[in-house]
Amino acid sequence: MRVVILDSSEAVTQFAADEVCTLLHRRKNDPRGAVLGLATGGTPLGLYRELIARYARGEISFAKVATFNLDEYVGVVPESPSSYHYYMLENLFKHIDIDLSLTHVPKTCGVDLQESAESFEHKIEQAGGIDLQILGIGADAHIGFNEIGSSLGSRTRVKTLTQRTLEDNARYFDSIDEVPQTALTMGIATILECQSILLLANGAGKARAIRDSVEGPITASVPASALQLHPRVTLAIDRPAASMLANADYFLAAERNRAVASRSS
């Protein structure tokens, strides 16, 4: 794992935007384009605003970009302001030049959920896989809606949400009673098949999850710890989120040395 400790949430946003833009520029002349895996919630909002700003300045284009979202609530219609379909449209898609036919959020209404999950996996395969998966992390270290106890070999499927997740997400609904109990989510094995992964975390509330995911054992009790198995994972985190890392000084030194090597090459 590459752990990048930054001074502020704004610095995390800029770092993440640079990573996405580097991929888009690298794949600019590739007929396949770039394939992004996207997350929702509060953490990636800054990233999406920055990408919109860079698009508005003419620095990047999403014309050939395909996207796959991590998850969607079961039973929430796409038109609902509480759905992740709606979230992505309002917070990114409607503000850039992306082809909406190339955007994919799991379908959970009026469909057989098992067939929908299998179709989602097939579409990722047809796209040639995900080049860069953006992740947030829950306070209990879940990624996507892979809650505590999720199999490290899991694929896209329906998961029951924990009480803590229901409480954390209640702010997006009128009351906690309206938060769906289940969601269709990419599995951990699906995420680990992405070519590269960028996890973002801000604030002291994520510090324990970051510590356990980076420095603890690989276990289904800490779903994000499975990222230790991936060869190209970057964590971009602010100092409060890094505050419980025993090896924070080492990670900071590694980044300084990386910067020196980059200037020398």
N, C-alpha and C positions, 0 to 999 in steps of 0.2 A: 504493500500500500504506500502511495505517496500522500503524506499528510501536510497540507499547506495551511499554516496558521497565519491569519491575516488580522490587521489591526481593527477592522470594523466590518459590520454587515455590508456597508457600501463597497468595501474592498472585495468582499466575497462575491458580490454581484458583478463587479468589473472583471474579476478573474474568470468567473463562469462565462460571462459574455465573450471574453477573449477566446476561451476554449471552443465555444460554439462557432464563433466567426472563423477561427482557424480551420475548423472542419469544413465549413461552407466554402471557404476560399479554395481549400485543397481539392474539393470535389466539384468545383465550379464547372469544369469542362468535361466532367464524366457524364456520359449519357444516363447513367443510373441515378445521378444526384446523390444527395446525402439522406440518410435515414436517422431521424432523431427519436429517442424515447423520451417522453415528457411526463412530468409530475405535476400535481396540483397542490392546493393548500396555500398557506401563507408564505412558506420559504421561497418558492421560485418566482413570486410576483415581481420582485425587484429585477430578476433576470429578464423576465418577459418585457417589462417596461424598457429596459436598456436595449433589448433586441429591437423593439419597435422604434426606439429613437435612432438606432444605427441604420435601420432600414429607411427611415424618413430622411436621413442625411445622405442616402444613396450609397452607403458603405457595404451593404449586403443585400442579397436577394434570396427569397425562399421559393422561387418559381419552380424549381425541380426537387424541392425537399418533400420527403414523405415523413409522416409522424405516426407514432403509436403511443397512446397514453397507457399509463400503468393500470388504471382501474376505473370502475364506475359503480355507483350504488345500484343494487337490484331494486327494480320497481319504480325508479325515478325517471320520468319521461325526459327526453333530451331537451325539451323546451323549458323545463323547470329551472329557475335560477339556482336551485340547489344541486343541479346535475353537473357533472364534469364536462359534458358536451358544451353546456352553456358557459361554464367557467373558461374553457379554452377559447371559445368564440369571442367572448367579451374581453378577455385579458391578453389575447395574442392574435388569433387567426383573422379577425375582421380588420385588423390594423396593418396587415402585411400582404404581400402578393402571393400567398400560398394557394395552391389548387386544393380546394376543400375535398375533392374526390381522393386526394392522397393523404388525408388525415383520418386517423382511425382511433376511435374511443370504443371500448367494449360495448356491445349491444346487450341490454338487459331487460328491455320491455317488449312484450309480445313475441318472444323467441324462446326456443328451447335453450336453456342456459348451458347445458353440456355441449350442444352443437355450436352455440355462440363462442364458447371457450376454444373449441377445436378449430373453428373457422378463424379466430383471432390468431392462434398459433400458426395456422397455415398461411395467413396473409403476411406475417412477419417473415416466414420462410421464403415466400414468393418475392418479397422485397429485397432479398439477399441478406437479411439480418439487420439488426440495429447497430449503427456505427457508434453512436454515443447515447448512453442512457443517463438522463438526469434523475437524481433521487433526492428526496428529503429523508428525514428519519424521525420516527416517533420518539416520544420521551421514554418509551419502553423498548426502543431499538427496532420497531417494526419498519419494514420497507415495503412500499406499495401498501396493500392491506394484508401482507403476510404477517399475521399476528404471532405472538409467542406460541411456540410449539409447532410452527409450520415446518413441513418437511423441507430439507435442503435440496431435495430432488423434485420439488413440486413444480407443476406446470400451471398455466392459466386455469383457474377454477373459481368456484364460489367459496367465500370464506365468511364465517360468522365473526362479527366485530366484537372486540372486548368492551367491557364497561368503560374502561379508561378511554378508548378510542371514541366511543359514543359521546362521552363527556367532552373530549377535546374538540370534536366536530360539531357539537351542538350550537356553536356560535354561527354556523352557516344555515341554521334552521330556526323556526320560531320557538321551538322548545326541544328538549332532549327526546321527548316522546315521538317527535317527527323524524328523528334520525333513523335511517334504515338499519336494520339489524344485520344485513348481509351485503356483500359487494362481490363483483367479479373482478379478479385481480390477476395480473401476471404472477406466475410462480417464481420462486427463488431460482430454480434451474433455468427458467426462461431469462431472467435478468442476468444470470451468470454467462449466458451465451452471447450477450452483447459484446461487441468488439472492445469498447471501452466504457467506463462508468465514471460519472462525476457526481459525488454526493455533497450536498450543501447543508450546512448547519450553522445556526446563529443562536446565541444566548446561553446562559447558564443552565436553563432548563433542559438542554440537550447534552450537557457535559457528561452525565453518567452513561448515557447511551453511547456517546462517542468513545468514552474510555473502554466500556465493555466490548464494543465492536472492534476496536483497534488492538487493544492490549489483553483482552480476555480470551478464553478458549472459544473455539468454533462450536457452537451449540444451537439447537433449535430454540432454546430459551432466550437467545439473543439473535433474532433473525439476521440482522445486519452483519453479524460476525462472519457469515458465509462469504462476505466480500473479500475476506482474507484469502480465499481460494482463487481469486481472479488475478491474472497477471497485469491488468492495466486499470487499476482503480485509483482515482484521486479524490481525496477529501479536502474540500475547501471550507474552512471553518474559522469563525472569529475567536478572539482570545477567551471570552467567557465560555464558549463551547469547548475549548481546549483546556479549560482550567483544571480538570481532573486527570489529565494525561500524565503518567509518571515519566514518560520519555519526551515531553514537550521540547526540552532543550535540544535533544537529538534531532527532532524533526525540523526545528528552526535552523540548526546548523546544516542539515542536509540541503535545505532550500538555499541557504547562502552559498554553499559550494556549487549547487546547480547553476545559480546565477553567474558565479565566477567562470565556470566552465563554458557557459553559453556566450559570455563576452569574449572569451579566448578563442572560440571556434570560428 
